[in-house]
Amino acid sequence: MYRYLFGPVPSRRLGYSLGVDLIPSKTCSFNCVFCQAGNTSDLTLERREYVPISDVIDEINAWIGSGASADYITLAGSGEPTLNSEFGRVIDAVHEKCRIRTALLSNGSLFRLAEVRTDASRSDLVKISLSAWDQPSFERINRSHPGLRFESVLQGLQDFGSDYKGELWLEVFVVSGLNDDEISMRRIGKLAKTIVPDCIHLNTVVRPPAESNARAVPFHVLQRFTGLFEPVAEVISSFSADVSACENGDAKSVVGLVSRHPCELKDIAVLFGNDLGKTEKVLDDMVVAGKIRVEKHNGHLFYTAVDISDEQMGGKPSNV
């Protein structure tokens, strides 16, 4: 079982994405109300080598050497990947070994730092987020580290957008009762334009969120907002792709996947050659054994981790 790799995960935007997790569980600069990873236990701005990058690169090389494939190798997972001071080395290592595109999924909070922008620019694709328009909304929605100021974060995103030569995606996460009115969307849209993204995605609460009162916004409401953005925003749809199965499923792979990315049965079935019956049997046994749990959200059943141990993540507990 890999300690730092998970998936490939069926992604609504990236096809099949091999996740690379560089941060201990729930270590982040934000504590977003909508986060699928749950509440942040280590709210921090400290940048350091949270997990040994040489070990991460060894795992990537082994995965590539096994003949496995994915559409993207993606820096994402249990926390904010740019908190790891060596994340740029991982991107370089992928480019040296294969032609699979790299993606960095970041909340953008640390792009105010020149060294973060430089390392992020090595990735083929960068996805950043903007779901607020001023300091009060920033604190209410993203529940940011007290050392962060919205104006500084926004400036960092603008600086990155003006220089970055790769593909830049901007995600706007829309939560019922927090930013789902037209005035809020217009404010965010005005700021989003200054970042000059290649595309803008409107997202909402699909998987179980950190806060149970963080509720989804209906598709037709999101669709009304698309024209308030430049370029015109897209409401992202459910994952669908005509690609071969990963065919490397086992119980350990399931734990590694749902620990970072709560999934439905059909998503996990990818690991088992799209065999729904076999997948459901494995998942039922794991639930009974207490290795994973099931959570219902918006009428859908999601499999998620009971907890992510320090040993699984390869780092110290976040409260040490």
Secondary structure, 3 states (H helix, E strand, C coil): CCCCEEEEEEECCCEEEEEECCCCCCEECCCCCCCCCCCCCEECCCCECCCCHHHHHHHHHHHHHCCCCCCEEEECCCCCHHHECCHHHHHHHHHHHCCCEEEEECCCCCCCCHHHHHHHCCCCEEEEECCCCCHHHHHHHCCCCCCCCHHHHHHHHHHHHHHCCCEEEEEEECCCCCCCCHHHHHHHHHHHHHHCCCEEEEECCCCCCCCCCCCCCCHHHHHHHHHHCCCCCEECCCCCCCCCCCCCCCHHHHHHHHHHCCECHHHHHHHHCCCHHHHHHHHHHHHHCCCEEEEEECCEEEEEECCCCHHHHCCCCCCC
